[in-house]
Amino acid sequence: MPQSEDTIAVNVVVEMTTASLKAIVENAKRLSDRNAKGHYTVDTADKVSEMISRFLIEKDFESFVTNQGNYRD
C-alpha cells in the first residue's frame, strides 16, 4: 500500500475477531501464488498490517482521534 510522506509505521497489538484474521489469511492465500515447494508467496502478517492500515485511512481515523469525545471509557 503506497504511503504518503505524512505517515509512519507503528508496531502495536491490535485486538480483532478470529473470523477477521481467518478471512484475511484465507483471502491472501487464495489470491497469491505458490513457489516450487508449494508454499504460499504472501506474507500474511504483512497482509494483516496492510488491511488495517487501509481501513484506518479510508475510514478517516485521523478525524476520529482528533475528537476528544472518543477518549472516554
PQR file of N, CA, C, O and H, with PARSE charges and radii, in Angstrom:
ATOM      1  N   MET A   1       0.839  -1.171   0.000 -0.4000 1.5000
ATOM      2  CA  MET A   1       0.000   0.000   0.000 -0.0000 2.0000
ATOM      3  C   MET A   1       0.879   1.227   0.000  0.5500 1.7000
ATOM      4  O   MET A   1       1.708   1.374   0.898 -0.5500 1.4000
ATOM      5  N   PRO A   2       0.736   2.112  -0.964 -0.5600 1.5000
ATOM      6  CA  PRO A   2       1.565   3.315  -1.000  0.2800 2.0000
ATOM      7  C   PRO A   2       1.249   4.227   0.186  0.5500 1.7000
ATOM      8  O   PRO A   2       0.087   4.428   0.541 -0.5500 1.4000
ATOM      9  N   GLN A   3       2.282   4.761   0.776 -0.4000 1.5000
ATOM     10  CA  GLN A   3       2.105   5.661   1.905 -0.0000 2.0000
ATOM     11  C   GLN A   3       2.502   7.071   1.503  0.5500 1.7000
ATOM     12  O   GLN A   3       3.450   7.269   0.743 -0.5500 1.4000
ATOM     13  H   GLN A   3       3.226   4.598   0.487  0.4000 1.0000
ATOM     14  N   SER A   4       1.773   8.044   2.016 -0.4000 1.5000
ATOM     15  CA  SER A   4       2.161   9.420   1.768 -0.0000 2.0000
ATOM     16  C   SER A   4       3.352   9.749   2.651  0.5500 1.7000
ATOM     17  O   SER A   4       3.715   8.966   3.529 -0.5500 1.4000
ATOM     18  H   SER A   4       1.003   7.883   2.634  0.4000 1.0000
ATOM     19  N   GLU A   5       3.956  10.897   2.422 -0.4000 1.5000
ATOM     20  CA  GLU A   5       5.095  11.305   3.238 -0.0000 2.0000
ATOM     21  C   GLU A   5       4.680  11.592   4.670  0.5500 1.7000
ATOM     22  O   GLU A   5       5.533  11.671   5.554 -0.5500 1.4000
ATOM     23  H   GLU A   5       3.662  11.533   1.708  0.4000 1.0000
ATOM     24  N   ASP A   6       3.391  11.748   4.915 -0.4000 1.5000
ATOM     25  CA  ASP A   6       2.900  12.143   6.229 -0.0000 2.0000
ATOM     26  C   ASP A   6       2.419  10.951   7.050  0.5500 1.7000
ATOM     27  O   ASP A   6       1.548  11.115   7.904 -0.5500 1.4000
ATOM     28  H   ASP A   6       2.698  11.684   4.197  0.4000 1.0000
ATOM     29  N   THR A   7       2.958   9.765   6.818 -0.4000 1.5000
ATOM     30  CA  THR A   7       2.586   8.595   7.609 -0.0000 2.0000
ATOM     31  C   THR A   7       3.840   7.942   8.175  0.5500 1.7000
ATOM     32  O   THR A   7       4.944   8.122   7.661 -0.5500 1.4000
ATOM     33  H   THR A   7       3.666   9.631   6.125  0.4000 1.0000
ATOM     34  N   ILE A   8       3.642   7.179   9.247 -0.4000 1.5000
ATOM     35  CA  ILE A   8       4.725   6.393   9.836 -0.0000 2.0000
ATOM     36  C   ILE A   8       4.194   4.999  10.136  0.5500 1.7000
ATOM     37  O   ILE A   8       2.986   4.803  10.271 -0.5500 1.4000
ATOM     38  H   ILE A   8       2.745   7.033   9.665  0.4000 1.0000
ATOM     39  N   ALA A   9       5.084   4.050  10.237 -0.4000 1.5000
ATOM     40  CA  ALA A   9       4.702   2.686  10.630 -0.0000 2.0000
ATOM     41  C   ALA A   9       4.829   2.581  12.144  0.5500 1.7000
ATOM     42  O   ALA A   9       5.856   2.944  12.717 -0.5500 1.4000
ATOM     43  H   ALA A   9       6.065   4.209  10.126  0.4000 1.0000
ATOM     44  N   VAL A  10       3.760   2.073  12.797 -0.4000 1.5000
ATOM     45  CA  VAL A  10       3.742   1.902  14.239 -0.0000 2.0000
ATOM     46  C   VAL A  10       3.427   0.446  14.524  0.5500 1.7000
ATOM     47  O   VAL A  10       2.432  -0.084  14.031 -0.5500 1.4000
ATOM     48  H   VAL A  10       2.925   1.778  12.332  0.4000 1.0000
ATOM     49  N   ASN A  11       4.263  -0.200  15.313 -0.4000 1.5000
ATOM     50  CA  ASN A  11       4.018  -1.592  15.694 -0.0000 2.0000
ATOM     51  C   ASN A  11       3.189  -1.601  16.970  0.5500 1.7000
ATOM     52  O   ASN A  11       3.614  -1.082  18.002 -0.5500 1.4000
ATOM     53  H   ASN A  11       5.072   0.230  15.714  0.4000 1.0000
ATOM     54  N   VAL A  12       1.998  -2.198  16.890 -0.4000 1.5000
ATOM     55  CA  VAL A  12       1.073  -2.233  18.021 -0.0000 2.0000
ATOM     56  C   VAL A  12       0.416  -3.606  18.115  0.5500 1.7000
ATOM     57  O   VAL A  12       0.491  -4.411  17.187 -0.5500 1.4000
ATOM     58  H   VAL A  12       1.653  -2.619  16.052  0.4000 1.0000
ATOM     59  N   VAL A  13      -0.219  -3.855  19.233 -0.4000 1.5000
ATOM     60  CA  VAL A  13      -1.051  -5.046  19.383 -0.0000 2.0000
ATOM     61  C   VAL A  13      -2.480  -4.615  19.080  0.5500 1.7000
ATOM     62  O   VAL A  13      -2.982  -3.652  19.661 -0.5500 1.4000
ATOM     63  H   VAL A  13      -0.280  -3.201  19.988  0.4000 1.0000
ATOM     64  N   VAL A  14      -3.131  -5.329  18.171 -0.4000 1.5000
ATOM     65  CA  VAL A  14      -4.489  -4.995  17.758 -0.0000 2.0000
ATOM     66  C   VAL A  14      -5.395  -6.170  18.080  0.5500 1.7000
ATOM     67  O   VAL A  14      -5.085  -7.316  17.758 -0.5500 1.4000
ATOM     68  H   VAL A  14      -2.723  -6.111  17.699  0.4000 1.0000
ATOM     69  N   GLU A  15      -6.511  -5.872  18.717 -0.4000 1.5000
ATOM     70  CA  GLU A  15      -7.489  -6.914  19.015 -0.0000 2.0000
ATOM     71  C   GLU A  15      -8.498  -6.977  17.879  0.5500 1.7000
ATOM     72  O   GLU A  15      -9.078  -5.962  17.494 -0.5500 1.4000
ATOM     73  H   GLU A  15      -6.763  -4.941  18.979  0.4000 1.0000
ATOM     74  N   MET A  16      -8.703  -8.180  17.344 -0.4000 1.5000
ATOM     75  CA  MET A  16      -9.689  -8.386  16.290 -0.0000 2.0000
ATOM     76  C   MET A  16     -10.305  -9.757  16.480  0.5500 1.7000
ATOM     77  O   MET A  16      -9.780 -10.586  17.224 -0.5500 1.4000
ATOM     78  H   MET A  16      -8.232  -9.004  17.657  0.4000 1.0000
ATOM     79  N   THR A  17     -11.402  -9.989  15.817 -0.4000 1.5000
ATOM     80  CA  THR A  17     -12.033 -11.293  15.934 -0.0000 2.0000
ATOM     81  C   THR A  17     -11.204 -12.341  15.195  0.5500 1.7000
ATOM     82  O   THR A  17     -10.473 -12.025  14.257 -0.5500 1.4000
ATOM     83  H   THR A  17     -11.829  -9.315  15.214  0.4000 1.0000
ATOM     84  N   THR A  18     -11.328 -13.567  15.627 -0.4000 1.5000
ATOM     85  CA  THR A  18     -10.627 -14.650  14.936 -0.0000 2.0000
ATOM     86  C   THR A  18     -11.178 -14.810  13.517  0.5500 1.7000
ATOM     87  O   THR A  18     -10.446 -15.199  12.607 -0.5500 1.4000
ATOM     88  H   THR A  18     -11.922 -13.823  16.389  0.4000 1.0000
ATOM     89  N   ALA A  19     -12.457 -14.512  13.331 -0.4000 1.5000
ATOM     90  CA  ALA A  19     -13.049 -14.607  11.990 -0.0000 2.0000
ATOM     91  C   ALA A  19     -12.413 -13.597  11.035  0.5500 1.7000
ATOM     92  O   ALA A  19     -12.204 -13.898   9.860 -0.5500 1.4000
ATOM     93  H   ALA A  19     -13.051 -14.196  14.070  0.4000 1.0000
ATOM     94  N   SER A  20     -12.106 -12.403  11.537 -0.4000 1.5000
ATOM     95  CA  SER A  20     -11.449 -11.394  10.701 -0.0000 2.0000
ATOM     96  C   SER A  20     -10.060 -11.858  10.273  0.5500 1.7000
ATOM     97  O   SER A  20      -9.694 -11.767   9.101 -0.5500 1.4000
ATOM     98  H   SER A  20     -12.275 -12.158  12.492  0.4000 1.0000
ATOM     99  N   LEU A  21      -9.298 -12.353  11.238 -0.4000 1.5000
ATOM    100  CA  LEU A  21      -7.948 -12.838  10.918 -0.0000 2.0000
ATOM    101  C   LEU A  21      -8.008 -13.998   9.943  0.5500 1.7000
ATOM    102  O   LEU A  21      -7.234 -14.056   8.988 -0.5500 1.4000
ATOM    103  H   LEU A  21      -9.595 -12.428  12.189  0.4000 1.0000
ATOM    104  N   LYS A  22      -8.924 -14.919  10.183 -0.4000 1.5000
ATOM    105  CA  LYS A  22      -9.071 -16.079   9.300 -0.0000 2.0000
ATOM    106  C   LYS A  22      -9.420 -15.636   7.880  0.5500 1.7000
ATOM    107  O   LYS A  22      -8.892 -16.187   6.914 -0.5500 1.4000
ATOM    108  H   LYS A  22      -9.553 -14.872  10.959  0.4000 1.0000
ATOM    109  N   ALA A  23     -10.300 -14.650   7.743 -0.4000 1.5000
ATOM    110  CA  ALA A  23     -10.689 -14.159   6.415 -0.0000 2.0000
ATOM    111  C   ALA A  23      -9.506 -13.528   5.683  0.5500 1.7000
ATOM    112  O   ALA A  23      -9.320 -13.754   4.487 -0.5500 1.4000
ATOM    113  H   ALA A  23     -10.730 -14.202   8.527  0.4000 1.0000
ATOM    114  N   ILE A  24      -8.712 -12.740   6.398 -0.4000 1.5000
ATOM    115  CA  ILE A  24      -7.539 -12.118   5.763 -0.0000 2.0000
ATOM    116  C   ILE A  24      -6.572 -13.185   5.274  0.5500 1.7000
ATOM    117  O   ILE A  24      -6.107 -13.128   4.135 -0.5500 1.4000
ATOM    118  H   ILE A  24      -8.863 -12.556   7.369  0.4000 1.0000
ATOM    119  N   VAL A  25      -6.268 -14.151   6.120 -0.4000 1.5000
ATOM    120  CA  VAL A  25      -5.314 -15.202   5.761 -0.0000 2.0000
ATOM    121  C   VAL A  25      -5.834 -16.038   4.590  0.5500 1.7000
ATOM    122  O   VAL A  25      -5.099 -16.293   3.636 -0.5500 1.4000
ATOM    123  H   VAL A  25      -6.646 -14.198   7.044  0.4000 1.0000
ATOM    124  N   GLU A  26      -7.093 -16.461   4.661 -0.4000 1.5000
ATOM    125  CA  GLU A  26      -7.659 -17.278   3.577 -0.0000 2.0000
ATOM    126  C   GLU A  26      -7.684 -16.526   2.256  0.5500 1.7000
ATOM    127  O   GLU A  26      -7.309 -17.079   1.222 -0.5500 1.4000
ATOM    128  H   GLU A  26      -7.689 -16.254   5.436  0.4000 1.0000
ATOM    129  N   ASN A  27      -8.121 -15.270   2.278 -0.4000 1.5000
ATOM    130  CA  ASN A  27      -8.175 -14.487   1.039 -0.0000 2.0000
ATOM    131  C   ASN A  27      -6.785 -14.194   0.494  0.5500 1.7000
ATOM    132  O   ASN A  27      -6.572 -14.243  -0.718 -0.5500 1.4000
ATOM    133  H   ASN A  27      -8.426 -14.821   3.118  0.4000 1.0000
ATOM    134  N   ALA A  28      -5.835 -13.889   1.377 -0.4000 1.5000
ATOM    135  CA  ALA A  28      -4.464 -13.621   0.928 -0.0000 2.0000
ATOM    136  C   ALA A  28      -3.876 -14.864   0.260  0.5500 1.7000
ATOM    137  O   ALA A  28      -3.234 -14.760  -0.786 -0.5500 1.4000
ATOM    138  H   ALA A  28      -6.008 -13.849   2.361  0.4000 1.0000
ATOM    139  N   LYS A  29      -4.088 -16.019   0.848 -0.4000 1.5000
ATOM    140  CA  LYS A  29      -3.570 -17.262   0.270 -0.0000 2.0000
ATOM    141  C   LYS A  29      -4.271 -17.570  -1.052  0.5500 1.7000
ATOM    142  O   LYS A  29      -3.628 -17.988  -2.014 -0.5500 1.4000
ATOM    143  H   LYS A  29      -4.609 -16.103   1.697  0.4000 1.0000
ATOM    144  N   ARG A  30      -5.580 -17.365  -1.100 -0.4000 1.5000
ATOM    145  CA  ARG A  30      -6.345 -17.635  -2.318 -0.0000 2.0000
ATOM    146  C   ARG A  30      -5.859 -16.764  -3.482  0.5500 1.7000
ATOM    147  O   ARG A  30      -5.863 -17.201  -4.632 -0.5500 1.4000
ATOM    148  H   ARG A  30      -6.103 -17.026  -0.318  0.4000 1.0000
ATOM    149  N   LEU A  31      -5.445 -15.543  -3.179 -0.4000 1.5000
ATOM    150  CA  LEU A  31      -5.037 -14.601  -4.219 -0.0000 2.0000
ATOM    151  C   LEU A  31      -3.546 -14.640  -4.527  0.5500 1.7000
ATOM    152  O   LEU A  31      -3.083 -13.931  -5.421 -0.5500 1.4000
ATOM    153  H   LEU A  31      -5.442 -15.187  -2.245  0.4000 1.0000
ATOM    154  N   SER A  32      -2.787 -15.458  -3.799 -0.4000 1.5000
ATOM    155  CA  SER A  32      -1.340 -15.497  -4.033 -0.0000 2.0000
ATOM    156  C   SER A  32      -0.935 -16.750  -4.803  0.5500 1.7000
ATOM    157  O   SER A  32      -1.699 -17.706  -4.937 -0.5500 1.4000
ATOM    158  H   SER A  32      -3.163 -16.034  -3.072  0.4000 1.0000
ATOM    159  N   ASP A  33       0.268 -16.705  -5.290 -0.4000 1.5000
ATOM    160  CA  ASP A  33       0.841 -17.853  -5.992 -0.0000 2.0000
ATOM    161  C   ASP A  33       1.557 -18.746  -4.990  0.5500 1.7000
ATOM    162  O   ASP A  33       1.708 -18.400  -3.819 -0.5500 1.4000
ATOM    163  H   ASP A  33       0.889 -15.928  -5.181  0.4000 1.0000
ATOM    164  N   ARG A  34       1.994 -19.903  -5.477 -0.4000 1.5000
ATOM    165  CA  ARG A  34       2.811 -20.806  -4.663 -0.0000 2.0000
ATOM    166  C   ARG A  34       4.173 -20.944  -5.325  0.5500 1.7000
ATOM    167  O   ARG A  34       4.298 -20.863  -6.547 -0.5500 1.4000
ATOM    168  H   ARG A  34       1.871 -20.184  -6.429  0.4000 1.0000
ATOM    169  N   ASN A  35       5.192 -21.155  -4.499 -0.4000 1.5000
ATOM    170  CA  ASN A  35       6.534 -21.350  -5.050 -0.0000 2.0000
ATOM    171  C   ASN A  35       6.716 -22.808  -5.451  0.5500 1.7000
ATOM    172  O   ASN A  35       5.772 -23.594  -5.378 -0.5500 1.4000
ATOM    173  H   ASN A  35       5.091 -21.222  -3.506  0.4000 1.0000
ATOM    174  N   ALA A  36       7.914 -23.171  -5.869 -0.4000 1.5000
ATOM    175  CA  ALA A  36       8.190 -24.521  -6.350 -0.0000 2.0000
ATOM    176  C   ALA A  36       7.944 -25.595  -5.286  0.5500 1.7000
ATOM    177  O   ALA A  36       7.633 -26.739  -5.618 -0.5500 1.4000
ATOM    178  H   ALA A  36       8.681 -22.532  -5.928  0.4000 1.0000
ATOM    179  N   LYS A  37       8.082 -25.230  -4.024 -0.4000 1.5000
ATOM    180  CA  LYS A  37       7.858 -26.181  -2.932 -0.0000 2.0000
ATOM    181  C   LYS A  37       6.396 -26.211  -2.480  0.5500 1.7000
ATOM    182  O   LYS A  37       6.047 -26.953  -1.562 -0.5500 1.4000
ATOM    183  H   LYS A  37       8.335 -24.301  -3.754  0.4000 1.0000
ATOM    184  N   GLY A  38       5.551 -25.417  -3.113 -0.4000 1.5000
ATOM    185  CA  GLY A  38       4.142 -25.399  -2.759 -0.0000 2.0000
ATOM    186  C   GLY A  38       3.770 -24.437  -1.649  0.5500 1.7000
ATOM    187  O   GLY A  38       2.624 -24.415  -1.201 -0.5500 1.4000
ATOM    188  H   GLY A  38       5.835 -24.815  -3.859  0.4000 1.0000
ATOM    189  N   HIS A  39       4.737 -23.637  -1.199 -0.4000 1.5000
ATOM    190  CA  HIS A  39       4.469 -22.659  -0.146 -0.0000 2.0000
ATOM    191  C   HIS A  39       3.890 -21.384  -0.747  0.5500 1.7000
ATOM    192  O   HIS A  39       4.258 -20.980  -1.850 -0.5500 1.4000
ATOM    193  H   HIS A  39       5.668 -23.655  -1.562  0.4000 1.0000
ATOM    194  N   TYR A  40       2.989 -20.765  -0.013 -0.4000 1.5000
ATOM    195  CA  TYR A  40       2.398 -19.506  -0.479 -0.0000 2.0000
ATOM    196  C   TYR A  40       3.458 -18.415  -0.510  0.5500 1.7000
ATOM    197  O   TYR A  40       4.364 -18.388   0.323 -0.5500 1.4000
ATOM    198  H   TYR A  40       2.690 -21.094   0.883  0.4000 1.0000
ATOM    199  N   THR A  41       3.335 -17.519  -1.477 -0.4000 1.5000
ATOM    200  CA  THR A  41       4.326 -16.456  -1.641 -0.0000 2.0000
ATOM    201  C   THR A  41       3.890 -15.148  -0.995  0.5500 1.7000
ATOM    202  O   THR A  41       4.480 -14.102  -1.264 -0.5500 1.4000
ATOM    203  H   THR A  41       2.599 -17.540  -2.154  0.4000 1.0000
ATOM    204  N   VAL A  42       2.877 -15.192  -0.157 -0.4000 1.5000
ATOM    205  CA  VAL A  42       2.379 -13.994   0.507 -0.0000 2.0000
ATOM    206  C   VAL A  42       2.741 -14.050   1.989  0.5500 1.7000
ATOM    207  O   VAL A  42       2.672 -15.108   2.613 -0.5500 1.4000
ATOM    208  H   VAL A  42       2.397 -16.042   0.061  0.4000 1.0000
ATOM    209  N   ASP A  43       3.124 -12.912   2.541 -0.4000 1.5000
ATOM    210  CA  ASP A  43       3.364 -12.805   3.976 -0.0000 2.0000
ATOM    211  C   ASP A  43       2.047 -12.368   4.600  0.5500 1.7000
ATOM    212  O   ASP A  43       1.647 -11.211   4.465 -0.5500 1.4000
ATOM    213  H   ASP A  43       3.180 -12.052   2.034  0.4000 1.0000
ATOM    214  N   THR A  44       1.373 -13.285   5.279 -0.4000 1.5000
ATOM    215  CA  THR A  44       0.037 -12.983   5.795 -0.0000 2.0000
ATOM    216  C   THR A  44       0.084 -11.922   6.897  0.5500 1.7000
ATOM    217  O   THR A  44      -0.879 -11.170   7.050 -0.5500 1.4000
ATOM    218  H   THR A  44       1.698 -14.225   5.389  0.4000 1.0000
ATOM    219  N   ALA A  45       1.153 -11.838   7.654 -0.4000 1.5000
ATOM    220  CA  ALA A  45       1.275 -10.783   8.667 -0.0000 2.0000
ATOM    221  C   ALA A  45       1.332  -9.417   7.996  0.5500 1.7000
ATOM    222  O   ALA A  45       0.717  -8.462   8.472 -0.5500 1.4000
ATOM    223  H   ALA A  45       1.935 -12.448   7.529  0.4000 1.0000
ATOM    224  N   ASP A  46       2.066  -9.321   6.897 -0.4000 1.5000
ATOM    225  CA  ASP A  46       2.106  -8.069   6.139 -0.0000 2.0000
ATOM    226  C   ASP A  46       0.735  -7.728   5.583  0.5500 1.7000
ATOM    227  O   ASP A  46       0.362  -6.556   5.529 -0.5500 1.4000
ATOM    228  H   ASP A  46       2.565 -10.096   6.510  0.4000 1.0000
ATOM    229  N   LYS A  47      -0.018  -8.735   5.170 -0.4000 1.5000
ATOM    230  CA  LYS A  47      -1.353  -8.509   4.619 -0.0000 2.0000
ATOM    231  C   LYS A  47      -2.292  -7.993   5.710  0.5500 1.7000
ATOM    232  O   LYS A  47      -3.119  -7.121   5.445 -0.5500 1.4000
ATOM    233  H   LYS A  47       0.285  -9.687   5.213  0.4000 1.0000
ATOM    234  N   VAL A  48      -2.176  -8.519   6.934 -0.4000 1.5000
ATOM    235  CA  VAL A  48      -2.988  -8.024   8.050 -0.0000 2.0000
ATOM    236  C   VAL A  48      -2.680  -6.548   8.281  0.5500 1.7000
ATOM    237  O   VAL A  48      -3.594  -5.736   8.421 -0.5500 1.4000
ATOM    238  H   VAL A  48      -1.504  -9.228   7.150  0.4000 1.0000
ATOM    239  N   SER A  49      -1.409  -6.205   8.322 -0.4000 1.5000
ATOM    240  CA  SER A  49      -0.995  -4.815   8.503 -0.0000 2.0000
ATOM    241  C   SER A  49      -1.552  -3.922   7.394  0.5500 1.7000
ATOM    242  O   SER A  49      -2.067  -2.836   7.658 -0.5500 1.4000
ATOM    243  H   SER A  49      -0.666  -6.865   8.209  0.4000 1.0000
ATOM    244  N   GLU A  50      -1.443  -4.391   6.164 -0.4000 1.5000
ATOM    245  CA  GLU A  50      -1.939  -3.635   5.012 -0.0000 2.0000
ATOM    246  C   GLU A  50      -3.447  -3.402   5.108  0.5500 1.7000
ATOM    247  O   GLU A  50      -3.925  -2.299   4.843 -0.5500 1.4000
ATOM    248  H   GLU A  50      -1.025  -5.273   5.950  0.4000 1.0000
ATOM    249  N   MET A  51      -4.189  -4.430   5.483 -0.4000 1.5000
ATOM    250  CA  MET A  51      -5.647  -4.308   5.558 -0.0000 2.0000
ATOM    251  C   MET A  51      -6.071  -3.337   6.663  0.5500 1.7000
ATOM    252  O   MET A  51      -6.980  -2.532   6.461 -0.5500 1.4000
ATOM    253  H   MET A  51      -3.802  -5.326   5.698  0.4000 1.0000
ATOM    254  N   ILE A  52      -5.425  -3.406   7.818 -0.4000 1.5000
ATOM    255  CA  ILE A  52      -5.755  -2.495   8.911 -0.0000 2.0000
ATOM    256  C   ILE A  52      -5.393  -1.064   8.532  0.5500 1.7000
ATOM    257  O   ILE A  52      -6.180  -0.145   8.762 -0.5500 1.4000
ATOM    258  H   ILE A  52      -4.686  -4.060   7.982  0.4000 1.0000
ATOM    259  N   SER A  53      -4.214  -0.867   7.954 -0.4000 1.5000
ATOM    260  CA  SER A  53      -3.793   0.481   7.551 -0.0000 2.0000
ATOM    261  C   SER A  53      -4.745   1.070   6.523  0.5500 1.7000
ATOM    262  O   SER A  53      -5.128   2.236   6.622 -0.5500 1.4000
ATOM    263  H   SER A  53      -3.575  -1.614   7.767  0.4000 1.0000
ATOM    264  N   ARG A  54      -5.122   0.281   5.553 -0.4000 1.5000
ATOM    265  CA  ARG A  54      -6.053   0.751   4.524 -0.0000 2.0000
ATOM    266  C   ARG A  54      -7.398   1.133   5.140  0.5500 1.7000
ATOM    267  O   ARG A  54      -7.981   2.160   4.791 -0.5500 1.4000
ATOM    268  H   ARG A  54      -4.811  -0.666   5.472  0.4000 1.0000
ATOM    269  N   PHE A  55      -7.878   0.308   6.048 -0.4000 1.5000
ATOM    270  CA  PHE A  55      -9.136   0.600   6.728 -0.0000 2.0000
ATOM    271  C   PHE A  55      -9.050   1.919   7.494  0.5500 1.7000
ATOM    272  O   PHE A  55      -9.959   2.743   7.407 -0.5500 1.4000
ATOM    273  H   PHE A  55      -7.405  -0.526   6.331  0.4000 1.0000
ATOM    274  N   LEU A  56      -7.971   2.125   8.239 -0.4000 1.5000
ATOM    275  CA  LEU A  56      -7.819   3.346   9.028 -0.0000 2.0000
ATOM    276  C   LEU A  56      -7.789   4.594   8.152  0.5500 1.7000
ATOM    277  O   LEU A  56      -8.375   5.616   8.509 -0.5500 1.4000
ATOM    278  H   LEU A  56      -7.232   1.455   8.310  0.4000 1.0000
ATOM    279  N   ILE A  57      -7.124   4.520   7.028 -0.4000 1.5000
ATOM    280  CA  ILE A  57      -7.060   5.664   6.119 -0.0000 2.0000
ATOM    281  C   ILE A  57      -8.413   5.908   5.463  0.5500 1.7000
ATOM    282  O   ILE A  57      -8.887   7.043   5.424 -0.5500 1.4000
ATOM    283  H   ILE A  57      -6.649   3.689   6.737  0.4000 1.0000
ATOM    284  N   GLU A  58      -9.033   4.856   4.951 -0.4000 1.5000
ATOM    285  CA  GLU A  58     -10.317   5.008   4.252 -0.0000 2.0000
ATOM    286  C   GLU A  58     -11.433   5.462   5.183  0.5500 1.7000
ATOM    287  O   GLU A  58     -12.336   6.178   4.752 -0.5500 1.4000
ATOM    288  H   GLU A  58      -8.648   3.934   4.983  0.4000 1.0000
ATOM    289  N   LYS A  59     -11.389   5.065   6.438 -0.4000 1.5000
ATOM    290  CA  LYS A  59     -12.452   5.408   7.395 -0.0000 2.0000
ATOM    291  C   LYS A  59     -12.112   6.657   8.206  0.5500 1.7000
ATOM    292  O   LYS A  59     -12.784   6.950   9.194 -0.5500 1.4000
ATOM    293  H   LYS A  59     -10.655   4.484   6.788  0.4000 1.0000
ATOM    294  N   ASP A  60     -11.075   7.396   7.801 -0.4000 1.5000
ATOM    295  CA  ASP A  60     -10.692   8.682   8.395 -0.0000 2.0000
ATOM    296  C   ASP A  60     -10.392   8.581   9.888  0.5500 1.7000
ATOM    297  O   ASP A  60     -10.993   9.282  10.703 -0.5500 1.4000
ATOM    298  H   ASP A  60     -10.529   7.158   6.998  0.4000 1.0000
ATOM    299  N   PHE A  61      -9.472   7.715  10.228 -0.4000 1.5000
ATOM    300  CA  PHE A  61      -9.049   7.528  11.618 -0.0000 2.0000
ATOM    301  C   PHE A  61      -8.542   8.833  12.227  0.5500 1.7000
ATOM    302  O   PHE A  61      -8.711   9.070  13.423 -0.5500 1.4000
ATOM    303  H   PHE A  61      -8.984   7.146   9.566  0.4000 1.0000
ATOM    304  N   GLU A  62      -7.927   9.669  11.412 -0.4000 1.5000
ATOM    305  CA  GLU A  62      -7.391  10.937  11.916 -0.0000 2.0000
ATOM    306  C   GLU A  62      -8.501  11.807  12.519  0.5500 1.7000
ATOM    307  O   GLU A  62      -8.308  12.399  13.581 -0.5500 1.4000
ATOM    308  H   GLU A  62      -7.789   9.476  10.441  0.4000 1.0000
ATOM    309  N   SER A  63      -9.641  11.890  11.864 -0.4000 1.5000
ATOM    310  CA  SER A  63     -10.765  12.659  12.417 -0.0000 2.0000
ATOM    311  C   SER A  63     -11.261  12.035  13.714  0.5500 1.7000
ATOM    312  O   SER A  63     -11.608  12.748  14.656 -0.5500 1.4000
ATOM    313  H   SER A  63      -9.798  11.409  11.002  0.4000 1.0000
ATOM    314  N   PHE A  64     -11.294  10.724  13.766 -0.4000 1.5000
ATOM    315  CA  PHE A  64     -11.740  10.020  14.973 -0.0000 2.0000
ATOM    316  C   PHE A  64     -10.837  10.358  16.154  0.5500 1.7000
ATOM    317  O   PHE A  64     -11.337  10.645  17.242 -0.5500 1.4000
ATOM    318  H   PHE A  64     -11.012  10.145  13.001  0.4000 1.0000
ATOM    319  N   VAL A  65      -9.524  10.330  15.967 -0.4000 1.5000
ATOM    320  CA  VAL A  65      -8.609  10.547  17.089 -0.0000 2.0000
ATOM    321  C   VAL A  65      -8.491  12.016  17.480  0.5500 1.7000
ATOM    322  O   VAL A  65      -8.076  12.314  18.600 -0.5500 1.4000
ATOM    323  H   VAL A  65      -9.118  10.097  15.084  0.4000 1.0000
ATOM    324  N   THR A  66      -8.840  12.929  16.602 -0.4000 1.5000
ATOM    325  CA  THR A  66      -8.790  14.344  16.977 -0.0000 2.0000
ATOM    326  C   THR A  66     -10.029  14.765  17.762  0.5500 1.7000
ATOM    327  O   THR A  66     -10.035  15.845  18.354 -0.5500 1.4000
ATOM    328  H   THR A  66      -9.177  12.687  15.693  0.4000 1.0000
ATOM    329  N   ASN A  67     -11.063  13.955  17.783 -0.4000 1.5000
ATOM    330  CA  ASN A  67     -12.295  14.229  18.523 -0.0000 2.0000
ATOM    331  C   ASN A  67     -12.097  13.762  19.977  0.5500 1.7000
ATOM    332  O   ASN A  67     -12.031  12.562  20.244 -0.5500 1.4000
ATOM    333  H   ASN A  67     -11.059  13.078  17.302  0.4000 1.0000
ATOM    334  N   GLN A  68     -12.004  14.712  20.900 -0.4000 1.5000
ATOM    335  CA  GLN A  68     -11.747  14.368  22.301 -0.0000 2.0000
ATOM    336  C   GLN A  68     -12.855  13.516  22.907  0.5500 1.7000
ATOM    337  O   GLN A  68     -12.608  12.797  23.876 -0.5500 1.4000
ATOM    338  H   GLN A  68     -12.057  15.687  20.683  0.4000 1.0000
ATOM    339  N   GLY A  69     -14.056  13.576  22.372 -0.4000 1.5000
ATOM    340  CA  GLY A  69     -15.151  12.764  22.876 -0.0000 2.0000
ATOM    341  C   GLY A  69     -14.907  11.270  22.711  0.5500 1.7000
ATOM    342  O   GLY A  69     -15.540  10.462  23.391 -0.5500 1.4000
ATOM    343  H   GLY A  69     -14.256  14.160  21.585  0.4000 1.0000
ATOM    344  N   ASN A  70     -14.005  10.897  21.824 -0.4000 1.5000
ATOM    345  CA  ASN A  70     -13.701   9.482  21.600 -0.0000 2.0000
ATOM    346  C   ASN A  70     -12.714   8.913  22.622  0.5500 1.7000
ATOM    347  O   ASN A  70     -12.352   7.739  22.533 -0.5500 1.4000
ATOM    348  H   ASN A  70     -13.491  11.554  21.272  0.4000 1.0000
ATOM    349  N   TYR A  71     -12.277   9.716  23.581 -0.4000 1.5000
ATOM    350  CA  TYR A  71     -11.310   9.266  24.564 -0.0000 2.0000
ATOM    351  C   TYR A  71     -11.968   8.871  25.882  0.5500 1.7000
ATOM    352  O   TYR A  71     -11.277   8.681  26.883 -0.5500 1.4000
ATOM    353  H   TYR A  71     -12.571  10.669  23.652  0.4000 1.0000
ATOM    354  N   ARG A  72     -13.264   8.747  25.895 -0.4000 1.5000
ATOM    355  CA  ARG A  72     -13.964   8.318  27.117 -0.0000 2.0000
ATOM    356  C   ARG A  72     -13.895   6.794  27.238  0.5500 1.7000
ATOM    357  O   ARG A  72     -13.732   6.082  26.247 -0.5500 1.4000
ATOM    358  H   ARG A  72     -13.826   8.901  25.082  0.4000 1.0000
ATOM    359  N   ASP A  73     -14.021   6.327  28.442 -0.4000 1.5000
ATOM    360  CA  ASP A  73     -14.008   4.874  28.679 -0.0000 2.0000
ATOM    361  C   ASP A  73     -15.312   4.252  28.319  0.5500 1.7000
ATOM    362  O   ASP A  73     -15.476   3.040  28.455 -0.5500 1.4000
ATOM    363  H   ASP A  73     -14.154   6.906  29.247  0.4000 1.0000
TER
END
